[in-house]
Amino acid sequence: LPNTFEPLYLLSLLRGGTVLASSGDLGASNGTELEGVTPSAMAAYPASDPLVLAVGGTEGNPYPGGLLTADGTYGGEQAWNEVVFDTPGAGGGAPSVLFDAPPWQRSLHANGRLEPDVSYNASEVDGYLVILSCRPNRADGGLTLDPTCVDSSNFGYVAVGGTSAGTPQWAAIVA
């Protein structure tokens, strides 16, 4: 895959663009332990490509109370690692086995490109609400849309999180 996409990333950069990719939502092992495989650190592609700005995830500190405290001040952040509705989520990140460390990471004495480069709030607990034209299907815990939804007047909000929620936020910052 890197040989296929590398020219496209380079062309985008040469034209003044920025390519962003999420670092993944299943931790440094990319969820291998969920499949019964011994976990080992692995970087996600395309986030591990040195021509890509890799976006990881954070969440609010448990104390003093999340990203914002009760009095509206910054409460601090930590690496994203939470379980919501029995589903684990954690920001990906590890050294790449495909790409050497770029010049800006060599002082870290890493052989492979490290990712993520930046992070953004990925928590579903204190994350983002988006509007769907159809409500989530409550019968299956919100995994699909409500089958009775037939028109746009049936609006609903759904909480989203993960590094895929932070990546467009970083794209807006870059823009």
N, C-alpha and C positions, 0 to 999 in steps of 0.2 A: 503493500500500500504506500509506503513513503515515496517510492520512485514515481508513483502515479500522481500524487498530490503535491509533491515538493515544487514542481514548476508552477503550479497554480498559486501556491502560497507566495513564492518568490515574485511572481508577476503582480500579485496584489500589493506586496510590500513596495515594489519598485514604482508602483503608481500612487503611493502615498497611503495605502490602506493598512489595516490591521486585521489579522486573522485571530479569532478567539475560539477557544474550545474549553469545555468543562473537563475537570480532572476526574470525574466519575463520582458515583454516589455510594459505592460499596467499600470504601476504605482503601488502605494501601495494598491490600491483597486482592482487590477487585472482586471480593465476594467468593473467592475460591473455596473457603471453608464452608460456605453454605451448600456446596455441592459435594461435600465429604472429602475434598482434596486438602492436603496439608497446605496451609496458607503460606505464601511467600510474597514479598513485596514486588509489585509490578506497576510500571507506569502505564497510563492509558494513552493510546494513540487516538486522535492526533494531538492531544494536549502535550505530549512529550516532544513534539517536533520543535527544534529551536526557532523556527520561523513563526511559531504560534504563541500567543499570550495565553498561558494555561490558567484557568480560573478555578480555585478551590472553594471550600466552604468554611464558614464560621457560624457560631451561635452565641447568644448572649450568655454571659457568666451566670451560674446559678445564684451567686450572691454578689452584689446586692439586689439582684432581681432582673436579670436580662439585659438586653441592649440599652433600655431606658429604665431608670429607677423611678420610684413612685413620684419623686419631685421633678421628673423630666430631665435629669442629667444623664450623661453617658455612663452606663453600668459596666462596660467592658465586654470583651469577646474572648472566646476560646475556640479551639478546633472543633468543627462540627462533628458530632458523634451522638446520635440520639435514636431512640426507638419510638415510632409513632404507629399506633394500631398494630402492634406486634411485628412491624416491619422495620428492620435496622437501616440506618442511613449514616454515612460518614464520608467526609471528603477524601477523595483519592489523592495519591501522591507517592512517588517513589523515584529512584534513579532509573533512567532509561537504559535498556540493553541495546537499543537501536542507534542512539545518538550520543556522541561524545559531549562532555560538558562544554557549553559555550564559554567564551572568554569571561563573561560577567559572573560565572559560577566556579571558575577554577580556583579561586581563593578558598573555597570550601573543601578542597581536596577530594572532590568527587570525580569518578571516572566517567559516569554517564550524566546526561542532562537531567537535572532535578526539576520536578514539577509538583505543585503549582507555583506560578510566579506571583499571583495576587489571589486574594480571597474576598468573598462577599457573604452576607448572611444567607445561609442555606437552610436554616431551621424551618420546619413546618409548624412548630409550636408558636414561634413568634415571627413567622415569615410573611408571606404575601397573600392577599386575597385577590382573586381574579374573578371576573364576571363571565359566566357561561350562559349561552342562550337557552340551555337546558340544564336542569338541576341534576346532580349526581343521583344515581339509582341507589336508594337507601337499602334495598333488598340485598344487594351484594357489597354493602359497605362503601359505596361510592366509587367502585372500580370502573363502572360504565355509566353512561348517561341514562336518565329516567326515560323508559320506553314510552311513557304517556306524553312526553313533551312533543308538541306538534307546531308550536308557533313561538315567535320571538318575544311574546309578552310574558312568557314563563321563565323569567330570569332567575339565576341563582348564583351564589358566590361559592367558590371552592378555595381551600387553602392549598398553596403550592410551595414547594421548597426544593432543596437539592442544588447541586452546582449548576444544573441547567437553568435554574431560576436566577442565579447570580451572574451567569455569563451575559445575558442581555443587559443587565444593569451595568456591567463593566463596558459593554459596547456603547451604551449611552454616555458614560463618562469619557470614553476615548473620543466619541464623536463631538 
